[in-house]
Amino acid sequence: MNPYLDEEMIALGDQVRRFAADRIAPGFQERDRTRVLDRQLMKAMGEMGFIAPELPEEFGGLGLGCLAAGVIHEEVARADLSISYINLLASLNGQILSHHGRPDVVRPWLARLTGGEALLAIALTEPRGGSDAANLRLQVERIGDAYVVNGEKTSISAADQADAAVVFGRTGTPESGAHGVTALLIPMDLPGITRSRFDCHGQRAIGRGSIFFENVRVPVSHRLGDENKGFVQVMQGFDFSRALIGLQVLAVARVALEETWTYVAQRQAFKQPLSAFQGVSHPLAELETQVVAARLLCLQALWMKDRDVPHSAEAAMCKWWAPKLAYDVIHQCLLMFGHGGYDRGPMEQRLRDVLGFQIGDGTAQIMKTIIARTRAGRAAVPA
């Protein structure tokens, strides 16, 4: 029984789970080895309507709402967290483009996005910025009917595989902070763009790297939101993605728990199943409880977004708690499998994959500051 998921949502989740088990899960480990995103798989997801279904039909979506996007997202993540990045990036960028872009510019991109024919990155982080996300140095200068972009973005998911990126750069003075930042939609095939890829610990199929801009000319029509207000306007969409991330990593933790419960119930030691020992079953029971609670929090945040209820604190709770909890869960499950879990396989790959979310997309410390500010007020919790 779940207060947020009705029969239609449950049926949607079942449909996606069958697809994921048949099409996504079999290549889970192979994609980790090759570090290549499967474009045919992405297209198949688009054809099924599994990418950014919350977008209105005029923008290529199904108008199903953010909760439906979360249901799809977690079922894809159960099979492969890296592949679920397709959903995460599409939903975040889809919100940004549909709300802040010129319709004639963004509609073709949104159609390709929801159809699984294009992958969009979000390029915010810079080498010296990190958690100080508004402290940007990438220069965006207006020259006639174009912006000229110079600088570097780093630790960008799908940096070397994306077809376009939402890029944040400085159009105001350095002292203007968040109020001097402009967002642009930049196709990655423009002259002057080069890209690199990191050798990351996990999430290898989607990858992470740097994007370098050298005198890249971007039409003014590709601006997202108002000049100098891109950070303030566009960053509001991150509450949505933070709740999605919570479901994403918890889905991985849930499947790890399911496999571990089955294993400890069957594995014999001292003429009893491992589950008979409280040292085995009680830690799993505690983690099971926390996962159920954290998942409800994530679903609540998406339910609130669908109803235009402020949910920044709830989204921040999802983002700091779920990645840490998921890592702790998978770590415990791996230990329960002994050397079999420590060997290269699904469990250790899951551990590597979820770890990255304790670093990227907002650290736990930043999320806790957001929560504190919503409760005590910004003046009482200064930067």
C-alpha positions as CSV (number, residue, x, y, z in Angstrom):
1,M,0.0,0.0,0.0
2,N,1.4,3.4,-1.0
3,P,-0.4,6.7,-0.6
4,Y,1.2,8.2,-3.7
5,L,0.9,5.4,-6.2
6,D,-2.6,4.5,-7.5
7,E,-3.4,1.5,-9.8
8,E,-2.3,3.4,-12.9
9,M,1.0,4.3,-11.5
10,I,1.6,0.7,-10.3
11,A,0.7,-0.6,-13.7
12,L,3.1,1.9,-15.3
13,G,5.9,0.7,-13.0
14,D,5.2,-2.9,-13.9
15,Q,5.4,-2.1,-17.6
16,V,8.7,-0.4,-17.2
17,R,10.1,-3.1,-15.0
18,R,9.3,-5.8,-17.7
19,F,11.0,-3.6,-20.3
20,A,14.0,-3.0,-18.1
21,A,14.4,-6.7,-17.2
22,D,14.3,-7.7,-20.9
23,R,16.2,-4.9,-22.5
24,I,18.3,-3.0,-19.9
25,A,19.5,-5.5,-17.3
26,P,21.2,-8.0,-19.6
27,G,23.8,-5.4,-20.7
28,F,24.4,-3.9,-17.2
29,Q,27.9,-5.1,-16.7
30,E,29.0,-5.0,-20.3
31,R,28.2,-1.3,-20.5
32,D,30.3,-0.7,-17.4
33,R,33.2,-2.4,-19.2
34,T,32.9,-0.7,-22.6
35,R,31.9,2.7,-21.1
36,V,29.6,3.4,-24.0
37,L,26.0,4.4,-23.8
38,D,23.6,2.3,-25.9
39,R,21.9,4.7,-28.3
40,Q,19.6,2.0,-29.7
41,L,18.4,1.3,-26.2
42,M,17.9,5.0,-25.6
43,K,15.8,5.2,-28.7
44,A,13.7,2.2,-27.6
45,M,13.0,3.9,-24.3
46,G,11.9,7.0,-26.2
47,E,9.6,5.0,-28.4
48,M,8.0,3.5,-25.3
49,G,7.4,7.0,-23.9
50,F,9.7,6.4,-21.0
51,I,11.8,9.6,-21.4
52,A,10.5,12.8,-19.8
53,P,6.8,11.7,-19.8
54,E,6.0,14.7,-17.5
55,L,6.5,17.2,-20.4
56,P,3.3,18.5,-22.1
57,E,2.4,16.8,-25.4
58,E,3.3,20.0,-27.3
59,F,6.9,19.4,-26.2
60,G,7.0,15.7,-27.0
61,G,6.0,14.4,-23.6
62,L,2.9,12.5,-22.4
63,G,1.7,15.0,-19.8
64,L,1.8,12.3,-17.1
65,G,3.3,14.4,-14.3
66,C,6.5,14.3,-12.3
67,L,5.4,11.4,-10.1
68,A,5.0,9.2,-13.2
69,A,8.5,10.3,-14.3
70,G,9.8,9.1,-10.9
71,V,8.0,5.7,-11.2
72,I,9.7,5.1,-14.6
73,H,13.0,6.4,-13.4
74,E,13.3,4.0,-10.4
75,E,12.4,1.0,-12.5
76,V,15.1,1.9,-15.1
77,A,17.6,2.4,-12.3
78,R,16.9,-1.0,-10.8
79,A,18.3,-2.5,-14.0
80,D,21.2,0.0,-14.6
81,L,21.8,3.3,-12.8
82,S,23.9,4.6,-15.7
83,I,21.1,4.1,-18.2
84,S,18.7,5.8,-15.8
85,Y,20.9,8.9,-16.3
86,I,19.0,9.2,-19.6
87,N,15.8,9.8,-17.7
88,L,17.5,12.1,-15.1
89,L,19.1,14.4,-17.7
90,A,16.1,14.4,-19.9
91,S,13.7,15.4,-17.1
92,L,16.0,18.1,-15.7
93,N,16.8,19.6,-19.1
94,G,13.3,19.1,-20.4
95,Q,12.0,21.3,-17.6
96,I,14.6,24.0,-18.3
97,L,14.0,24.1,-22.0
98,S,10.2,24.0,-21.9
99,H,9.9,26.7,-19.3
100,H,12.7,29.1,-20.3
101,G,13.6,28.5,-24.0
102,R,12.2,30.0,-27.2
103,P,9.6,27.5,-28.5
104,D,10.9,27.5,-32.0
105,V,14.4,26.7,-30.8
106,V,13.7,24.2,-28.1
107,R,10.8,22.2,-29.6
108,P,13.0,20.3,-32.1
109,W,15.4,19.4,-29.3
110,L,12.6,18.3,-26.9
111,A,11.2,16.1,-29.6
112,R,14.6,14.4,-30.1
113,L,15.0,14.3,-26.3
114,T,11.7,12.5,-25.5
115,G,12.2,10.3,-28.6
116,G,15.5,9.0,-27.3
117,E,17.4,10.5,-30.3
118,A,19.4,13.1,-28.3
119,L,21.2,13.3,-25.0
120,L,21.5,16.7,-23.3
121,A,24.1,17.4,-20.5
122,I,23.8,20.1,-17.8
123,A,27.1,22.1,-17.6
124,L,27.3,24.1,-14.4
125,T,30.3,22.9,-12.4
126,E,33.7,24.6,-13.0
127,P,37.2,23.6,-11.8
128,R,37.3,26.2,-9.0
129,G,33.6,26.3,-8.3
130,G,32.4,23.0,-7.0
131,S,29.7,23.5,-4.4
132,D,29.9,27.3,-4.9
133,A,27.9,26.8,-8.0
134,A,27.2,30.5,-8.7
135,N,30.9,31.4,-8.6
136,L,31.4,31.0,-12.3
137,R,34.3,32.1,-14.6
138,L,33.1,30.8,-17.9
139,Q,32.8,34.0,-19.9
140,V,29.7,34.7,-22.1
141,E,30.0,38.0,-24.0
142,R,27.2,39.4,-26.2
143,I,28.5,40.4,-29.6
144,G,25.7,41.4,-32.0
145,D,23.2,38.6,-32.5
146,A,25.4,36.0,-30.7
147,Y,27.1,35.1,-27.5
148,V,30.8,34.2,-27.5
149,V,31.6,31.6,-24.9
150,N,35.1,31.0,-23.5
151,G,36.1,28.8,-20.6
152,E,35.8,25.3,-19.1
153,K,33.1,23.2,-17.5
154,T,34.2,20.1,-15.5
155,S,32.7,17.0,-13.9
156,I,29.9,17.1,-16.4
157,S,27.8,13.9,-16.8
158,A,27.8,12.6,-20.4
159,A,30.3,15.4,-21.3
160,D,31.7,13.5,-24.3
161,Q,28.5,11.8,-25.4
162,A,25.9,14.6,-25.1
163,D,24.5,16.2,-28.3
164,A,23.9,19.5,-26.6
165,A,24.2,21.0,-23.2
166,V,22.6,23.6,-21.0
167,V,25.5,25.8,-20.1
168,F,25.7,28.4,-17.4
169,G,28.2,31.3,-17.9
170,R,29.0,34.7,-16.6
171,T,27.5,37.7,-18.4
172,G,27.7,40.1,-15.4
173,T,30.6,41.2,-13.3
174,P,32.3,38.8,-10.9
175,E,30.8,40.7,-8.0
176,S,27.3,40.1,-9.3
177,G,27.4,36.4,-8.2
178,A,24.2,34.4,-9.0
179,H,22.6,37.5,-10.5
180,G,25.2,37.8,-13.3
181,V,24.8,34.3,-14.8
182,T,23.1,33.4,-18.1
183,A,22.1,30.0,-19.3
184,L,22.4,28.9,-23.0
185,L,21.4,25.9,-25.0
186,I,24.6,24.9,-26.8
187,P,24.8,22.2,-29.5
188,M,28.0,20.2,-28.9
189,D,29.0,20.2,-32.6
190,L,29.7,24.0,-32.8
191,P,33.2,25.0,-33.8
192,G,35.5,25.7,-30.8
193,I,34.2,23.0,-28.5
194,T,36.5,20.1,-27.3
195,R,35.7,17.5,-24.7
196,S,37.5,15.0,-22.5
197,R,36.5,12.1,-20.3
198,F,37.5,11.1,-16.8
199,D,38.3,7.6,-15.6
200,C,35.6,7.5,-13.0
201,H,35.0,4.9,-10.3
202,G,31.4,4.2,-11.3
203,Q,28.6,5.3,-13.7
204,R,30.9,4.4,-16.5
205,A,28.4,4.0,-19.3
206,I,27.2,7.6,-19.0
207,G,30.7,8.9,-18.0
208,R,31.8,12.3,-16.7
209,G,34.3,14.8,-18.1
210,S,35.2,18.3,-19.1
211,I,33.9,20.6,-21.9
212,F,36.2,23.4,-23.2
213,F,34.9,26.4,-25.1
214,E,37.1,28.6,-27.3
215,N,35.4,31.5,-29.0
216,V,32.2,29.5,-29.4
217,R,29.5,31.5,-31.1
218,V,25.9,30.8,-29.9
219,P,22.9,32.5,-31.3
220,V,21.1,34.8,-28.8
221,S,18.0,32.8,-29.6
222,H,19.5,29.9,-27.7
223,R,19.4,31.8,-24.4
224,L,17.4,30.1,-21.6
225,G,15.6,32.7,-19.4
226,D,16.7,36.3,-19.1
227,E,20.2,37.6,-19.4
228,N,22.0,37.7,-16.0
229,K,19.1,35.7,-14.4
230,G,19.8,32.2,-15.7
231,F,21.1,30.9,-12.4
232,V,18.2,32.3,-10.3
233,Q,15.5,31.2,-12.8
234,V,16.8,27.9,-14.2
235,M,18.2,26.4,-11.0
236,Q,14.6,26.1,-9.6
237,G,14.3,22.9,-11.7
238,F,16.9,21.2,-9.6
239,D,14.4,20.4,-6.9
240,F,12.8,18.0,-9.3
241,S,16.0,16.3,-10.2
242,R,17.0,15.9,-6.5
243,A,13.9,13.9,-5.8
244,L,14.5,11.8,-8.9
245,I,18.1,11.1,-7.8
246,G,16.7,9.9,-4.5
247,L,14.4,7.3,-6.2
248,Q,17.3,6.5,-8.6
249,V,19.8,5.4,-5.9
250,L,17.1,3.8,-3.7
251,A,16.0,1.6,-6.6
252,V,19.5,0.2,-6.7
253,A,19.5,-0.3,-3.0
254,R,16.1,-2.0,-3.1
255,V,17.1,-4.6,-5.7
256,A,20.3,-5.2,-3.7
257,L,18.2,-5.9,-0.6
258,E,15.8,-8.2,-2.4
259,E,18.7,-10.3,-3.7
260,T,20.3,-10.4,-0.2
261,W,17.1,-11.4,1.6
262,T,16.8,-14.3,-0.8
263,Y,20.5,-15.3,-0.4
264,V,20.5,-15.2,3.4
265,A,17.3,-17.2,3.5
266,Q,18.8,-20.0,1.4
267,R,22.5,-20.0,2.5
268,Q,23.1,-22.4,5.3
269,A,25.6,-22.0,8.2
270,F,25.7,-24.1,11.4
271,K,22.7,-26.1,10.1
272,Q,20.6,-23.0,9.8
273,P,19.8,-20.3,7.2
274,L,21.9,-17.2,7.7
275,S,18.7,-15.2,8.2
276,A,18.1,-17.1,11.5
277,F,21.0,-15.2,13.0
278,Q,20.0,-11.8,14.3
279,G,23.4,-10.4,13.4
280,V,22.4,-11.0,9.8
281,S,18.7,-10.3,9.7
282,H,18.5,-7.3,12.1
283,P,20.9,-5.0,10.1
284,L,19.0,-5.8,7.0
285,A,15.6,-5.2,8.7
286,E,16.9,-1.8,9.9
287,L,18.1,-0.9,6.4
288,E,14.8,-2.1,4.8
289,T,12.9,0.2,7.1
290,Q,15.0,3.2,6.2
291,V,14.8,2.6,2.5
292,V,11.0,2.4,2.7
293,A,10.9,5.7,4.6
294,A,13.3,7.4,2.2
295,R,11.4,6.3,-0.9
296,L,8.2,7.7,0.6
297,L,9.9,11.0,1.1
298,C,11.0,11.1,-2.5
299,L,7.6,10.2,-3.8
300,Q,6.1,12.9,-1.6
301,A,8.5,15.5,-3.1
302,L,7.3,14.6,-6.6
303,W,3.7,14.6,-5.5
304,M,4.2,18.1,-4.1
305,K,5.8,19.3,-7.3
306,D,2.9,18.0,-9.3
307,R,0.7,20.2,-7.2
308,D,2.9,23.3,-7.3
309,V,3.6,23.0,-3.5
310,P,7.0,24.4,-2.4
311,H,9.3,21.3,-1.9
312,S,12.9,22.6,-1.8
313,A,13.5,21.2,1.7
314,E,12.0,17.9,0.9
315,A,14.0,17.6,-2.3
316,A,17.2,18.5,-0.4
317,M,16.3,15.8,2.1
318,C,16.0,13.3,-0.7
319,K,19.4,14.3,-2.2
320,W,21.5,14.1,1.0
321,W,19.9,11.1,2.7
322,A,19.1,8.7,-0.2
323,P,22.6,8.5,-1.7
324,K,24.3,7.9,1.7
325,L,21.6,5.4,2.6
326,A,21.8,3.6,-0.7
327,Y,25.6,3.3,-0.4
328,D,25.3,1.9,3.2
329,V,22.7,-0.6,2.1
330,I,24.6,-1.9,-0.8
331,H,27.8,-2.0,1.2
332,Q,26.0,-4.2,3.9
333,C,24.5,-6.4,1.2
334,L,27.9,-6.9,-0.4
335,L,29.3,-8.0,2.9
336,M,26.5,-10.5,3.4
337,F,27.6,-12.2,0.2
338,G,31.1,-12.5,1.5
339,H,33.8,-13.0,-1.2
340,G,31.1,-13.6,-3.8
341,G,30.0,-10.0,-3.3
342,Y,33.5,-8.6,-3.3
343,D,34.3,-10.2,-6.6
344,R,33.6,-8.2,-9.8
345,G,29.9,-8.4,-10.3
346,P,26.5,-6.7,-9.9
347,M,26.8,-5.9,-6.2
348,E,30.2,-4.2,-6.4
349,Q,29.2,-2.3,-9.5
350,R,26.1,-1.0,-7.7
351,L,28.3,0.2,-4.9
352,R,30.6,2.1,-7.3
353,D,27.6,3.6,-9.2
354,V,25.7,5.1,-6.2
355,L,28.8,6.5,-4.6
356,G,29.1,9.3,-7.1
357,F,25.8,10.9,-6.0
358,Q,27.3,11.7,-2.6
359,I,29.6,14.1,-4.6
360,G,27.8,15.4,-7.6
361,D,24.5,17.3,-8.0
362,G,24.9,19.0,-4.6
363,T,26.8,17.6,-1.6
364,A,25.1,16.6,1.6
365,Q,26.5,19.7,3.3
366,I,24.8,22.0,0.7
367,M,21.5,20.1,1.0
368,K,21.5,20.4,4.7
369,T,22.1,24.1,4.4
370,I,19.1,24.4,2.1
371,I,16.9,22.5,4.6
372,A,18.2,24.8,7.5
373,R,17.4,27.9,5.5
374,T,13.9,26.8,4.7
375,R,13.2,26.2,8.4
376,A,15.2,29.0,10.1
377,G,15.2,31.5,7.3
378,R,18.1,32.6,5.1
379,A,19.2,35.4,7.3
380,A,19.7,32.9,10.2
381,V,21.7,30.6,8.0
382,P,24.1,32.8,6.0
383,A,26.3,31.4,3.3
